[in-house]
Amino acid sequence: MLHAGSYLLCSELYLSDEELKKLHDFEQQCVEKYFHEKNESLSSSDSERIHLTTKRCVLLQICALCIHLSCKKFFNLMFLEQAMATVNMRSNNMRRPW
């Protein structure tokens, strides 16, 4: 039904029982196709979110490994500096005349 100004415009469609059945079948197919496509898009968006989350986790693991290696290098460097200081101190002690 359409309203044009103050006039009511409508058209009626007269269908046979067979045509009506075909129309209902077509409507049913359209609805099923719509829900199928909607479910597929939701599934693909879920898959995409899982893929992105996996990428982020891998990046976080890489960052954590880099931090671990940096800390390890830092503490190794501190250990080496302390060892060098100890060696220097001992060598200076050995050079002193008693």
Sequence and secondary structure as in RCSB ss.txt:
>XXXX:A:sequence
MLHAGSYLLCSELYLSDEELKKLHDFEQQCVEKYFHEKNESLSSSDSERIHLTTKRCVLLQICALCIHLSCKKFF
NLMFLEQAMATVNMRSNNMRRPW
>XXXX:A:secstr
 EEETTEEE       HHHHHHHHHHHHHHHHHHHHHHHHHHHHHHHHHHHHHHHHHHHHHHHHHHHHHHHHHHH
HHHHHHHHHHHHHHHHHHHHS  
